[in-house]
Amino acid sequence: MLISDNGTGSDILKDLNGVGIKNIKSTAGLFNGTVTIISKPGRGYKLKVALCLNDHQIVDYLPLAG
């Protein structure tokens, strides 16, 4: 799943301690998934979640360019 917006963005090194991000990472972890976040101030966010379902590895074809 890839979600992006063109909002204000943020410095992800400083702003990844919120409850929402922790919940996304925790939920993805329940499915042996990964979460990748790219954001820069003034450039919006890109959030990519890849999950493994039914003990099969999901092939990820979604590029996440900064």
C-alpha positions as CSV (number, residue, x, y, z in Angstrom):
1,M,0.0,0.0,0.0
2,L,1.4,3.4,-0.9
3,I,-0.1,6.6,0.5
4,S,1.2,10.1,-0.4
5,D,0.1,13.7,0.0
6,N,1.4,17.1,-1.0
7,G,1.0,18.6,2.5
8,T,3.5,20.4,4.7
9,G,5.7,17.3,5.4
10,S,8.2,17.3,8.2
11,D,11.6,16.3,9.3
12,I,11.0,12.6,9.8
13,L,14.1,12.2,12.1
14,K,12.3,14.5,14.6
15,D,8.7,13.7,14.0
16,L,8.3,9.9,14.0
17,N,7.4,9.4,17.6
18,G,3.6,10.1,17.3
19,V,1.0,7.6,18.2
20,G,-0.3,7.3,14.6
21,I,3.1,6.3,13.2
22,K,3.7,3.9,16.2
23,N,0.3,2.3,15.5
24,I,1.0,1.8,11.8
25,K,4.3,0.2,12.5
26,S,2.8,-2.0,15.2
27,T,0.0,-3.2,13.0
28,A,2.4,-3.9,10.1
29,G,4.6,-5.9,12.4
30,L,1.6,-8.2,13.2
31,F,1.7,-9.2,9.6
32,N,5.5,-9.4,9.3
33,G,5.3,-6.2,7.3
34,T,7.5,-3.2,6.8
35,V,6.8,0.5,6.9
36,T,8.8,3.1,4.9
37,I,8.3,6.8,5.3
38,I,9.7,9.6,3.2
39,S,9.0,13.2,4.0
40,K,10.7,16.6,3.8
41,P,9.5,19.9,5.1
42,G,7.3,21.5,2.5
43,R,7.2,18.3,0.3
44,G,4.5,16.2,1.8
45,Y,4.7,12.5,2.9
46,K,5.1,9.1,1.2
47,L,4.1,6.2,3.4
48,K,4.6,2.6,2.1
49,V,3.4,-0.5,3.9
50,A,4.3,-4.0,2.7
51,L,2.7,-7.0,4.4
52,C,3.3,-10.7,4.3
53,L,0.0,-12.7,4.2
54,N,-0.5,-16.4,4.6
55,D,3.2,-17.1,5.2
56,H,4.0,-16.1,1.6
57,Q,6.4,-13.3,0.8
58,I,4.7,-10.4,-1.0
59,V,6.6,-9.1,-4.0
60,D,6.8,-5.4,-3.8
61,Y,6.6,-3.6,-7.1
62,L,5.9,-0.1,-5.7
63,P,8.9,2.1,-6.0
64,L,9.3,4.8,-3.4
65,A,11.4,7.6,-4.8
66,G,12.2,10.6,-2.6
